[in-house]
Amino acid sequence: MIFPLTIPDISLWLAVTAIILLVASELIFSFPEYSSRITLDKKLLRYCAVGCGLGFCVTVLMRMVGIP
């Protein structure tokens, strides 16, 4: 069975997701009057963003090493 997503596809998806989550978490942290009305765990959002960023770094390293 052929996996429909390649490493560059997953890398791009992780990069875009990390950027969106990091921007959202920074906006939430910078507006405390707005963030007080949102029931969202801000630290968990930031951890998810950092996790996606690390996943992106891993896929870039895989491409540099030569793993298809």
CHARMM internal coordinates of N, CA and C (Angstrom, degrees):
IC EDIT
DIST 1 N 1 CA 1.4376
DIST 1 CA 1 C 1.5238
ANGL 1 N 1 CA 1 C 108.94
DIST 1 C 2 N 1.3027
ANGL 1 CA 1 C 2 N 116.89
DIHE 1 N 1 CA 1 C 2 N 131.63
DIST 2 N 2 CA 1.4558
ANGL 1 C 2 N 2 CA 122.45
DIHE 1 CA 1 C 2 N 2 CA -179.09
DIST 2 CA 2 C 1.5261
ANGL 2 N 2 CA 2 C 109.19
DIHE 1 C 2 N 2 CA 2 C -91.66
DIST 2 C 3 N 1.3364
ANGL 2 CA 2 C 3 N 115.65
DIHE 2 N 2 CA 2 C 3 N 126.57
DIST 3 N 3 CA 1.4524
ANGL 2 C 3 N 3 CA 120.81
DIHE 2 CA 2 C 3 N 3 CA 178.89
DIST 3 CA 3 C 1.5296
ANGL 3 N 3 CA 3 C 108.37
DIHE 2 C 3 N 3 CA 3 C -74.84
DIST 3 C 4 N 1.3353
ANGL 3 CA 3 C 4 N 119.24
DIHE 3 N 3 CA 3 C 4 N 124.93
DIST 4 N 4 CA 1.4608
ANGL 3 C 4 N 4 CA 120.32
DIHE 3 CA 3 C 4 N 4 CA -172.94
DIST 4 CA 4 C 1.5305
ANGL 4 N 4 CA 4 C 114.55
DIHE 3 C 4 N 4 CA 4 C -70.59
DIST 4 C 5 N 1.3243
ANGL 4 CA 4 C 5 N 118.32
DIHE 4 N 4 CA 4 C 5 N -19.17
DIST 5 N 5 CA 1.4600
ANGL 4 C 5 N 5 CA 120.38
DIHE 4 CA 4 C 5 N 5 CA 179.01
DIST 5 CA 5 C 1.5172
ANGL 5 N 5 CA 5 C 110.12
DIHE 4 C 5 N 5 CA 5 C -102.78
DIST 5 C 6 N 1.3171
ANGL 5 CA 5 C 6 N 115.57
DIHE 5 N 5 CA 5 C 6 N 135.29
DIST 6 N 6 CA 1.4537
ANGL 5 C 6 N 6 CA 120.42
DIHE 5 CA 5 C 6 N 6 CA 175.97
DIST 6 CA 6 C 1.5246
ANGL 6 N 6 CA 6 C 108.98
DIHE 5 C 6 N 6 CA 6 C -97.46
DIST 6 C 7 N 1.3111
ANGL 6 CA 6 C 7 N 116.17
DIHE 6 N 6 CA 6 C 7 N 171.48
DIST 7 N 7 CA 1.4601
ANGL 6 C 7 N 7 CA 121.08
DIHE 6 CA 6 C 7 N 7 CA 179.34
DIST 7 CA 7 C 1.5345
ANGL 7 N 7 CA 7 C 111.45
DIHE 6 C 7 N 7 CA 7 C -60.02
DIST 7 C 8 N 1.3368
ANGL 7 CA 7 C 8 N 120.23
DIHE 7 N 7 CA 7 C 8 N -42.85
DIST 8 N 8 CA 1.4750
ANGL 7 C 8 N 8 CA 118.37
DIHE 7 CA 7 C 8 N 8 CA 176.90
DIST 8 CA 8 C 1.5320
ANGL 8 N 8 CA 8 C 112.94
DIHE 7 C 8 N 8 CA 8 C -62.30
DIST 8 C 9 N 1.3325
ANGL 8 CA 8 C 9 N 117.86
DIHE 8 N 8 CA 8 C 9 N -33.75
DIST 9 N 9 CA 1.4638
ANGL 8 C 9 N 9 CA 120.42
DIHE 8 CA 8 C 9 N 9 CA 177.21
DIST 9 CA 9 C 1.5277
ANGL 9 N 9 CA 9 C 111.01
DIHE 8 C 9 N 9 CA 9 C -65.58
DIST 9 C 10 N 1.3119
ANGL 9 CA 9 C 10 N 116.59
DIHE 9 N 9 CA 9 C 10 N -44.73
DIST 10 N 10 CA 1.4640
ANGL 9 C 10 N 10 CA 121.13
DIHE 9 CA 9 C 10 N 10 CA 179.51
DIST 10 CA 10 C 1.5255
ANGL 10 N 10 CA 10 C 109.85
DIHE 9 C 10 N 10 CA 10 C -66.44
DIST 10 C 11 N 1.3205
ANGL 10 CA 10 C 11 N 117.00
DIHE 10 N 10 CA 10 C 11 N -38.45
DIST 11 N 11 CA 1.4566
ANGL 10 C 11 N 11 CA 121.45
DIHE 10 CA 10 C 11 N 11 CA 179.13
DIST 11 CA 11 C 1.5244
ANGL 11 N 11 CA 11 C 110.92
DIHE 10 C 11 N 11 CA 11 C -62.88
DIST 11 C 12 N 1.3078
ANGL 11 CA 11 C 12 N 117.21
DIHE 11 N 11 CA 11 C 12 N -44.48
DIST 12 N 12 CA 1.4631
ANGL 11 C 12 N 12 CA 121.28
DIHE 11 CA 11 C 12 N 12 CA 178.48
DIST 12 CA 12 C 1.5186
ANGL 12 N 12 CA 12 C 111.05
DIHE 11 C 12 N 12 CA 12 C -64.08
DIST 12 C 13 N 1.3232
ANGL 12 CA 12 C 13 N 117.11
DIHE 12 N 12 CA 12 C 13 N -43.00
DIST 13 N 13 CA 1.4630
ANGL 12 C 13 N 13 CA 121.18
DIHE 12 CA 12 C 13 N 13 CA 179.24
DIST 13 CA 13 C 1.5253
ANGL 13 N 13 CA 13 C 110.87
DIHE 12 C 13 N 13 CA 13 C -61.99
DIST 13 C 14 N 1.3350
ANGL 13 CA 13 C 14 N 116.86
DIHE 13 N 13 CA 13 C 14 N -43.98
DIST 14 N 14 CA 1.4628
ANGL 13 C 14 N 14 CA 120.15
DIHE 13 CA 13 C 14 N 14 CA 179.07
DIST 14 CA 14 C 1.5268
ANGL 14 N 14 CA 14 C 111.86
DIHE 13 C 14 N 14 CA 14 C -65.72
DIST 14 C 15 N 1.3306
ANGL 14 CA 14 C 15 N 117.24
DIHE 14 N 14 CA 14 C 15 N -38.43
DIST 15 N 15 CA 1.4628
ANGL 14 C 15 N 15 CA 120.02
DIHE 14 CA 14 C 15 N 15 CA 179.91
DIST 15 CA 15 C 1.5256
ANGL 15 N 15 CA 15 C 111.07
DIHE 14 C 15 N 15 CA 15 C -64.99
DIST 15 C 16 N 1.3161
ANGL 15 CA 15 C 16 N 117.26
DIHE 15 N 15 CA 15 C 16 N -45.18
DIST 16 N 16 CA 1.4605
ANGL 15 C 16 N 16 CA 120.63
DIHE 15 CA 15 C 16 N 16 CA -179.95
DIST 16 CA 16 C 1.5235
ANGL 16 N 16 CA 16 C 110.68
DIHE 15 C 16 N 16 CA 16 C -65.71
DIST 16 C 17 N 1.3179
ANGL 16 CA 16 C 17 N 117.32
DIHE 16 N 16 CA 16 C 17 N -42.24
DIST 17 N 17 CA 1.4603
ANGL 16 C 17 N 17 CA 121.17
DIHE 16 CA 16 C 17 N 17 CA 179.10
DIST 17 CA 17 C 1.5246
ANGL 17 N 17 CA 17 C 110.55
DIHE 16 C 17 N 17 CA 17 C -63.42
DIST 17 C 18 N 1.3188
ANGL 17 CA 17 C 18 N 118.19
DIHE 17 N 17 CA 17 C 18 N -42.82
DIST 18 N 18 CA 1.4576
ANGL 17 C 18 N 18 CA 121.36
DIHE 17 CA 17 C 18 N 18 CA 179.70
DIST 18 CA 18 C 1.5226
ANGL 18 N 18 CA 18 C 111.35
DIHE 17 C 18 N 18 CA 18 C -63.44
DIST 18 C 19 N 1.3216
ANGL 18 CA 18 C 19 N 117.12
DIHE 18 N 18 CA 18 C 19 N -41.06
DIST 19 N 19 CA 1.4615
ANGL 18 C 19 N 19 CA 120.40
DIHE 18 CA 18 C 19 N 19 CA 179.30
DIST 19 CA 19 C 1.5158
ANGL 19 N 19 CA 19 C 110.79
DIHE 18 C 19 N 19 CA 19 C -64.69
DIST 19 C 20 N 1.3211
ANGL 19 CA 19 C 20 N 117.54
DIHE 19 N 19 CA 19 C 20 N -44.87
DIST 20 N 20 CA 1.4600
ANGL 19 C 20 N 20 CA 121.12
DIHE 19 CA 19 C 20 N 20 CA -179.86
DIST 20 CA 20 C 1.5227
ANGL 20 N 20 CA 20 C 110.89
DIHE 19 C 20 N 20 CA 20 C -62.93
DIST 20 C 21 N 1.3245
ANGL 20 CA 20 C 21 N 117.25
DIHE 20 N 20 CA 20 C 21 N -44.82
DIST 21 N 21 CA 1.4606
ANGL 20 C 21 N 21 CA 120.19
DIHE 20 CA 20 C 21 N 21 CA -179.49
DIST 21 CA 21 C 1.5265
ANGL 21 N 21 CA 21 C 112.31
DIHE 20 C 21 N 21 CA 21 C -67.49
DIST 21 C 22 N 1.3279
ANGL 21 CA 21 C 22 N 117.68
DIHE 21 N 21 CA 21 C 22 N -38.68
DIST 22 N 22 CA 1.4572
ANGL 21 C 22 N 22 CA 119.97
DIHE 21 CA 21 C 22 N 22 CA 178.51
DIST 22 CA 22 C 1.5257
ANGL 22 N 22 CA 22 C 111.76
DIHE 21 C 22 N 22 CA 22 C -66.86
DIST 22 C 23 N 1.3281
ANGL 22 CA 22 C 23 N 117.24
DIHE 22 N 22 CA 22 C 23 N -40.63
DIST 23 N 23 CA 1.4625
ANGL 22 C 23 N 23 CA 120.25
DIHE 22 CA 22 C 23 N 23 CA 177.64
DIST 23 CA 23 C 1.5231
ANGL 23 N 23 CA 23 C 110.06
DIHE 22 C 23 N 23 CA 23 C -64.77
DIST 23 C 24 N 1.3221
ANGL 23 CA 23 C 24 N 116.75
DIHE 23 N 23 CA 23 C 24 N -43.46
DIST 24 N 24 CA 1.4666
ANGL 23 C 24 N 24 CA 119.86
DIHE 23 CA 23 C 24 N 24 CA 179.28
DIST 24 CA 24 C 1.5260
ANGL 24 N 24 CA 24 C 111.08
DIHE 23 C 24 N 24 CA 24 C -63.04
DIST 24 C 25 N 1.3259
ANGL 24 CA 24 C 25 N 117.76
DIHE 24 N 24 CA 24 C 25 N -43.07
DIST 25 N 25 CA 1.4625
ANGL 24 C 25 N 25 CA 119.31
DIHE 24 CA 24 C 25 N 25 CA -179.29
DIST 25 CA 25 C 1.5246
ANGL 25 N 25 CA 25 C 111.46
DIHE 24 C 25 N 25 CA 25 C -67.53
DIST 25 C 26 N 1.3209
ANGL 25 CA 25 C 26 N 117.93
DIHE 25 N 25 CA 25 C 26 N -37.22
DIST 26 N 26 CA 1.4657
ANGL 25 C 26 N 26 CA 119.93
DIHE 25 CA 25 C 26 N 26 CA 177.94
DIST 26 CA 26 C 1.5185
ANGL 26 N 26 CA 26 C 111.12
DIHE 25 C 26 N 26 CA 26 C -67.83
DIST 26 C 27 N 1.3162
ANGL 26 CA 26 C 27 N 117.72
DIHE 26 N 26 CA 26 C 27 N -38.06
DIST 27 N 27 CA 1.4631
ANGL 26 C 27 N 27 CA 119.90
DIHE 26 CA 26 C 27 N 27 CA 177.48
DIST 27 CA 27 C 1.5183
ANGL 27 N 27 CA 27 C 111.17
DIHE 26 C 27 N 27 CA 27 C -66.12
DIST 27 C 28 N 1.3140
ANGL 27 CA 27 C 28 N 117.00
DIHE 27 N 27 CA 27 C 28 N -39.37
DIST 28 N 28 CA 1.4592
ANGL 27 C 28 N 28 CA 120.28
DIHE 27 CA 27 C 28 N 28 CA 179.31
DIST 28 CA 28 C 1.5279
ANGL 28 N 28 CA 28 C 110.68
DIHE 27 C 28 N 28 CA 28 C -67.33
DIST 28 C 29 N 1.3443
ANGL 28 CA 28 C 29 N 117.48
DIHE 28 N 28 CA 28 C 29 N -39.90
DIST 29 N 29 CA 1.4584
ANGL 28 C 29 N 29 CA 120.20
DIHE 28 CA 28 C 29 N 29 CA 179.61
DIST 29 CA 29 C 1.5296
ANGL 29 N 29 CA 29 C 111.71
DIHE 28 C 29 N 29 CA 29 C -70.95
DIST 29 C 30 N 1.3413
ANGL 29 CA 29 C 30 N 118.47
DIHE 29 N 29 CA 29 C 30 N -28.37
DIST 30 N 30 CA 1.4555
ANGL 29 C 30 N 30 CA 119.91
DIHE 29 CA 29 C 30 N 30 CA -175.67
DIST 30 CA 30 C 1.5276
ANGL 30 N 30 CA 30 C 112.89
DIHE 29 C 30 N 30 CA 30 C -83.70
DIST 30 C 31 N 1.3244
ANGL 30 CA 30 C 31 N 118.93
DIHE 30 N 30 CA 30 C 31 N -16.63
DIST 31 N 31 CA 1.4579
ANGL 30 C 31 N 31 CA 122.06
DIHE 30 CA 30 C 31 N 31 CA 178.72
DIST 31 CA 31 C 1.5242
ANGL 31 N 31 CA 31 C 109.41
DIHE 30 C 31 N 31 CA 31 C -117.67
DIST 31 C 32 N 1.3321
ANGL 31 CA 31 C 32 N 118.20
DIHE 31 N 31 CA 31 C 32 N 84.75
DIST 32 N 32 CA 1.4728
ANGL 31 C 32 N 32 CA 120.26
DIHE 31 CA 31 C 32 N 32 CA -176.55
DIST 32 CA 32 C 1.5280
ANGL 32 N 32 CA 32 C 112.89
DIHE 31 C 32 N 32 CA 32 C -65.63
DIST 32 C 33 N 1.3524
ANGL 32 CA 32 C 33 N 118.26
DIHE 32 N 32 CA 32 C 33 N -31.01
DIST 33 N 33 CA 1.4639
ANGL 32 C 33 N 33 CA 119.27
DIHE 32 CA 32 C 33 N 33 CA 179.37
DIST 33 CA 33 C 1.5374
ANGL 33 N 33 CA 33 C 111.14
DIHE 32 C 33 N 33 CA 33 C -69.12
DIST 33 C 34 N 1.3233
ANGL 33 CA 33 C 34 N 116.85
DIHE 33 N 33 CA 33 C 34 N -30.84
DIST 34 N 34 CA 1.4576
ANGL 33 C 34 N 34 CA 120.40
DIHE 33 CA 33 C 34 N 34 CA 176.88
DIST 34 CA 34 C 1.5198
ANGL 34 N 34 CA 34 C 111.26
DIHE 33 C 34 N 34 CA 34 C -79.64
DIST 34 C 35 N 1.3237
ANGL 34 CA 34 C 35 N 116.19
DIHE 34 N 34 CA 34 C 35 N -39.00
DIST 35 N 35 CA 1.4593
ANGL 34 C 35 N 35 CA 119.60
DIHE 34 CA 34 C 35 N 35 CA -176.38
DIST 35 CA 35 C 1.5239
ANGL 35 N 35 CA 35 C 112.29
DIHE 34 C 35 N 35 CA 35 C -72.11
DIST 35 C 36 N 1.3208
ANGL 35 CA 35 C 36 N 117.64
DIHE 35 N 35 CA 35 C 36 N -18.89
DIST 36 N 36 CA 1.4635
ANGL 35 C 36 N 36 CA 118.87
DIHE 35 CA 35 C 36 N 36 CA 177.70
DIST 36 CA 36 C 1.5304
ANGL 36 N 36 CA 36 C 111.53
DIHE 35 C 36 N 36 CA 36 C -70.64
DIST 36 C 37 N 1.3352
ANGL 36 CA 36 C 37 N 116.67
DIHE 36 N 36 CA 36 C 37 N -22.23
DIST 37 N 37 CA 1.4642
ANGL 36 C 37 N 37 CA 120.57
DIHE 36 CA 36 C 37 N 37 CA 179.27
DIST 37 CA 37 C 1.5279
ANGL 37 N 37 CA 37 C 113.07
DIHE 36 C 37 N 37 CA 37 C -89.87
DIST 37 C 38 N 1.3140
ANGL 37 CA 37 C 38 N 117.01
DIHE 37 N 37 CA 37 C 38 N -6.38
DIST 38 N 38 CA 1.4649
ANGL 37 C 38 N 38 CA 121.20
DIHE 37 CA 37 C 38 N 38 CA -177.95
DIST 38 CA 38 C 1.5236
ANGL 38 N 38 CA 38 C 108.89
DIHE 37 C 38 N 38 CA 38 C -102.16
DIST 38 C 39 N 1.3157
ANGL 38 CA 38 C 39 N 115.88
DIHE 38 N 38 CA 38 C 39 N 130.53
DIST 39 N 39 CA 1.4645
ANGL 38 C 39 N 39 CA 119.49
DIHE 38 CA 38 C 39 N 39 CA 175.95
DIST 39 CA 39 C 1.5292
ANGL 39 N 39 CA 39 C 107.92
DIHE 38 C 39 N 39 CA 39 C -94.91
DIST 39 C 40 N 1.3264
ANGL 39 CA 39 C 40 N 114.52
DIHE 39 N 39 CA 39 C 40 N 79.46
DIST 40 N 40 CA 1.4510
ANGL 39 C 40 N 40 CA 121.48
DIHE 39 CA 39 C 40 N 40 CA -177.25
DIST 40 CA 40 C 1.5261
ANGL 40 N 40 CA 40 C 108.00
DIHE 39 C 40 N 40 CA 40 C -139.22
DIST 40 C 41 N 1.2940
ANGL 40 CA 40 C 41 N 115.53
DIHE 40 N 40 CA 40 C 41 N 134.18
DIST 41 N 41 CA 1.4619
ANGL 40 C 41 N 41 CA 119.20
DIHE 40 CA 40 C 41 N 41 CA 178.31
DIST 41 CA 41 C 1.5250
ANGL 41 N 41 CA 41 C 108.22
DIHE 40 C 41 N 41 CA 41 C -77.23
DIST 41 C 42 N 1.3258
ANGL 41 CA 41 C 42 N 115.72
DIHE 41 N 41 CA 41 C 42 N 105.04
DIST 42 N 42 CA 1.4610
ANGL 41 C 42 N 42 CA 120.97
DIHE 41 CA 41 C 42 N 42 CA -174.01
DIST 42 CA 42 C 1.5251
ANGL 42 N 42 CA 42 C 112.03
DIHE 41 C 42 N 42 CA 42 C -67.74
DIST 42 C 43 N 1.3327
ANGL 42 CA 42 C 43 N 116.65
DIHE 42 N 42 CA 42 C 43 N -36.13
DIST 43 N 43 CA 1.4625
ANGL 42 C 43 N 43 CA 119.29
DIHE 42 CA 42 C 43 N 43 CA 179.78
DIST 43 CA 43 C 1.5232
ANGL 43 N 43 CA 43 C 111.03
DIHE 42 C 43 N 43 CA 43 C -68.80
DIST 43 C 44 N 1.3261
ANGL 43 CA 43 C 44 N 116.57
DIHE 43 N 43 CA 43 C 44 N -37.95
DIST 44 N 44 CA 1.4598
ANGL 43 C 44 N 44 CA 119.74
DIHE 43 CA 43 C 44 N 44 CA 178.00
DIST 44 CA 44 C 1.5245
ANGL 44 N 44 CA 44 C 110.97
DIHE 43 C 44 N 44 CA 44 C -65.41
DIST 44 C 45 N 1.3379
ANGL 44 CA 44 C 45 N 116.77
DIHE 44 N 44 CA 44 C 45 N -37.60
DIST 45 N 45 CA 1.4611
ANGL 44 C 45 N 45 CA 120.52
DIHE 44 CA 44 C 45 N 45 CA 176.77
DIST 45 CA 45 C 1.5166
ANGL 45 N 45 CA 45 C 110.74
DIHE 44 C 45 N 45 CA 45 C -62.11
DIST 45 C 46 N 1.3184
ANGL 45 CA 45 C 46 N 116.22
DIHE 45 N 45 CA 45 C 46 N -42.81
DIST 46 N 46 CA 1.4625
ANGL 45 C 46 N 46 CA 119.91
DIHE 45 CA 45 C 46 N 46 CA 179.43
DIST 46 CA 46 C 1.5287
ANGL 46 N 46 CA 46 C 110.78
DIHE 45 C 46 N 46 CA 46 C -67.98
DIST 46 C 47 N 1.3365
ANGL 46 CA 46 C 47 N 117.66
DIHE 46 N 46 CA 46 C 47 N -39.78
DIST 47 N 47 CA 1.4684
ANGL 46 C 47 N 47 CA 119.97
DIHE 46 CA 46 C 47 N 47 CA 177.52
DIST 47 CA 47 C 1.5266
ANGL 47 N 47 CA 47 C 111.44
DIHE 46 C 47 N 47 CA 47 C -62.93
DIST 47 C 48 N 1.3204
ANGL 47 CA 47 C 48 N 117.14
DIHE 47 N 47 CA 47 C 48 N -39.58
DIST 48 N 48 CA 1.4699
ANGL 47 C 48 N 48 CA 120.57
DIHE 47 CA 47 C 48 N 48 CA 177.23
DIST 48 CA 48 C 1.5264
ANGL 48 N 48 CA 48 C 110.64
DIHE 47 C 48 N 48 CA 48 C -63.92
DIST 48 C 49 N 1.3369
ANGL 48 CA 48 C 49 N 116.57
DIHE 48 N 48 CA 48 C 49 N -39.79
DIST 49 N 49 CA 1.4633
ANGL 48 C 49 N 49 CA 120.45
DIHE 48 CA 48 C 49 N 49 CA 178.28
DIST 49 CA 49 C 1.5221
ANGL 49 N 49 CA 49 C 111.27
DIHE 48 C 49 N 49 CA 49 C -64.27
DIST 49 C 50 N 1.3165
ANGL 49 CA 49 C 50 N 116.19
DIHE 49 N 49 CA 49 C 50 N -43.29
DIST 50 N 50 CA 1.4696
ANGL 49 C 50 N 50 CA 120.06
DIHE 49 CA 49 C 50 N 50 CA 178.66
DIST 50 CA 50 C 1.5241
ANGL 50 N 50 CA 50 C 110.32
DIHE 49 C 50 N 50 CA 50 C -66.56
DIST 50 C 51 N 1.3254
ANGL 50 CA 50 C 51 N 117.22
DIHE 50 N 50 CA 50 C 51 N -37.20
DIST 51 N 51 CA 1.4629
ANGL 50 C 51 N 51 CA 120.63
DIHE 50 CA 50 C 51 N 51 CA 176.81
DIST 51 CA 51 C 1.5174
ANGL 51 N 51 CA 51 C 112.19
DIHE 50 C 51 N 51 CA 51 C -63.34
DIST 51 C 52 N 1.3239
ANGL 51 CA 51 C 52 N 116.87
DIHE 51 N 51 CA 51 C 52 N -41.87
DIST 52 N 52 CA 1.4674
ANGL 51 C 52 N 52 CA 120.07
DIHE 51 CA 51 C 52 N 52 CA 176.68
DIST 52 CA 52 C 1.5280
ANGL 52 N 52 CA 52 C 110.55
DIHE 51 C 52 N 52 CA 52 C -65.55
DIST 52 C 53 N 1.3307
ANGL 52 CA 52 C 53 N 116.79
DIHE 52 N 52 CA 52 C 53 N -37.85
DIST 53 N 53 CA 1.4645
ANGL 52 C 53 N 53 CA 120.15
DIHE 52 CA 52 C 53 N 53 CA 176.74
DIST 53 CA 53 C 1.5120
ANGL 53 N 53 CA 53 C 112.05
DIHE 52 C 53 N 53 CA 53 C -64.07
DIST 53 C 54 N 1.3228
ANGL 53 CA 53 C 54 N 116.67
DIHE 53 N 53 CA 53 C 54 N -41.31
DIST 54 N 54 CA 1.4653
ANGL 53 C 54 N 54 CA 119.82
DIHE 53 CA 53 C 54 N 54 CA 176.84
DIST 54 CA 54 C 1.5281
ANGL 54 N 54 CA 54 C 111.50
DIHE 53 C 54 N 54 CA 54 C -66.77
DIST 54 C 55 N 1.3323
ANGL 54 CA 54 C 55 N 116.03
DIHE 54 N 54 CA 54 C 55 N -37.85
DIST 55 N 55 CA 1.4658
ANGL 54 C 55 N 55 CA 119.29
DIHE 54 CA 54 C 55 N 55 CA 175.39
DIST 55 CA 55 C 1.5168
ANGL 55 N 55 CA 55 C 111.58
DIHE 54 C 55 N 55 CA 55 C -62.23
DIST 55 C 56 N 1.3229
ANGL 55 CA 55 C 56 N 116.06
DIHE 55 N 55 CA 55 C 56 N -38.80
DIST 56 N 56 CA 1.4668
ANGL 55 C 56 N 56 CA 120.15
DIHE 55 CA 55 C 56 N 56 CA 175.77
DIST 56 CA 56 C 1.5182
ANGL 56 N 56 CA 56 C 110.78
DIHE 55 C 56 N 56 CA 56 C -62.30
DIST 56 C 57 N 1.3361
ANGL 56 CA 56 C 57 N 117.03
DIHE 56 N 56 CA 56 C 57 N -43.28
DIST 57 N 57 CA 1.4667
ANGL 56 C 57 N 57 CA 120.67
DIHE 56 CA 56 C 57 N 57 CA 178.89
DIST 57 CA 57 C 1.5279
ANGL 57 N 57 CA 57 C 111.27
DIHE 56 C 57 N 57 CA 57 C -62.32
DIST 57 C 58 N 1.3189
ANGL 57 CA 57 C 58 N 116.49
DIHE 57 N 57 CA 57 C 58 N -38.54
DIST 58 N 58 CA 1.4683
ANGL 57 C 58 N 58 CA 120.26
DIHE 57 CA 57 C 58 N 58 CA 178.70
DIST 58 CA 58 C 1.5272
ANGL 58 N 58 CA 58 C 110.38
DIHE 57 C 58 N 58 CA 58 C -64.59
DIST 58 C 59 N 1.3351
ANGL 58 CA 58 C 59 N 117.69
DIHE 58 N 58 CA 58 C 59 N -42.55
DIST 59 N 59 CA 1.4667
ANGL 58 C 59 N 59 CA 119.43
DIHE 58 CA 58 C 59 N 59 CA 179.78
DIST 59 CA 59 C 1.5240
ANGL 59 N 59 CA 59 C 111.21
DIHE 58 C 59 N 59 CA 59 C -67.43
DIST 59 C 60 N 1.3312
ANGL 59 CA 59 C 60 N 117.23
DIHE 59 N 59 CA 59 C 60 N -34.24
DIST 60 N 60 CA 1.4767
ANGL 59 C 60 N 60 CA 119.65
DIHE 59 CA 59 C 60 N 60 CA 176.56
DIST 60 CA 60 C 1.5191
ANGL 60 N 60 CA 60 C 109.61
DIHE 59 C 60 N 60 CA 60 C -66.73
DIST 60 C 61 N 1.3358
ANGL 60 CA 60 C 61 N 117.64
DIHE 60 N 60 CA 60 C 61 N -42.35
DIST 61 N 61 CA 1.4584
ANGL 60 C 61 N 61 CA 120.19
DIHE 60 CA 60 C 61 N 61 CA 177.39
DIST 61 CA 61 C 1.5306
ANGL 61 N 61 CA 61 C 111.54
DIHE 60 C 61 N 61 CA 61 C -63.31
DIST 61 C 62 N 1.3399
ANGL 61 CA 61 C 62 N 116.11
DIHE 61 N 61 CA 61 C 62 N -37.81
DIST 62 N 62 CA 1.4704
ANGL 61 C 62 N 62 CA 119.05
DIHE 61 CA 61 C 62 N 62 CA 177.23
DIST 62 CA 62 C 1.5123
ANGL 62 N 62 CA 62 C 111.04
DIHE 61 C 62 N 62 CA 62 C -62.08
DIST 62 C 63 N 1.3330
ANGL 62 CA 62 C 63 N 116.92
DIHE 62 N 62 CA 62 C 63 N -39.42
DIST 63 N 63 CA 1.4625
ANGL 62 C 63 N 63 CA 120.10
DIHE 62 CA 62 C 63 N 63 CA 178.77
DIST 63 CA 63 C 1.5182
ANGL 63 N 63 CA 63 C 111.82
DIHE 62 C 63 N 63 CA 63 C -70.05
DIST 63 C 64 N 1.3482
ANGL 63 CA 63 C 64 N 116.78
DIHE 63 N 63 CA 63 C 64 N -33.54
DIST 64 N 64 CA 1.4655
ANGL 63 C 64 N 64 CA 119.92
DIHE 63 CA 63 C 64 N 64 CA 178.94
DIST 64 CA 64 C 1.5245
ANGL 64 N 64 CA 64 C 111.13
DIHE 63 C 64 N 64 CA 64 C -69.72
DIST 64 C 65 N 1.3363
ANGL 64 CA 64 C 65 N 116.10
DIHE 64 N 64 CA 64 C 65 N -38.81
DIST 65 N 65 CA 1.4596
ANGL 64 C 65 N 65 CA 120.26
DIHE 64 CA 64 C 65 N 65 CA -179.60
DIST 65 CA 65 C 1.5201
ANGL 65 N 65 CA 65 C 111.13
DIHE 64 C 65 N 65 CA 65 C -71.50
DIST 65 C 66 N 1.3127
ANGL 65 CA 65 C 66 N 116.12
DIHE 65 N 65 CA 65 C 66 N -31.51
DIST 66 N 66 CA 1.4580
ANGL 65 C 66 N 66 CA 119.80
DIHE 65 CA 65 C 66 N 66 CA 177.69
DIST 66 CA 66 C 1.4999
ANGL 66 N 66 CA 66 C 114.01
DIHE 65 C 66 N 66 CA 66 C 111.54
DIST 66 C 67 N 1.3233
ANGL 66 CA 66 C 67 N 118.21
DIHE 66 N 66 CA 66 C 67 N 14.40
DIST 67 N 67 CA 1.4521
ANGL 66 C 67 N 67 CA 121.13
DIHE 66 CA 66 C 67 N 67 CA 176.21
DIST 67 CA 67 C 1.5264
ANGL 67 N 67 CA 67 C 107.79
DIHE 66 C 67 N 67 CA 67 C -76.42
DIST 67 C 68 N 1.3281
ANGL 67 CA 67 C 68 N 117.60
DIHE 67 N 67 CA 67 C 68 N 124.23
DIST 68 N 68 CA 1.4814
ANGL 67 C 68 N 68 CA 119.19
DIHE 67 CA 67 C 68 N 68 CA -175.45
DIST 68 CA 68 C 1.4412
ANGL 68 N 68 CA 68 C 111.72
DIHE 67 C 68 N 68 CA 68 C -69.55
END
COOR INIT
IC SEED 1 N 1 CA 1 C
IC BUILD
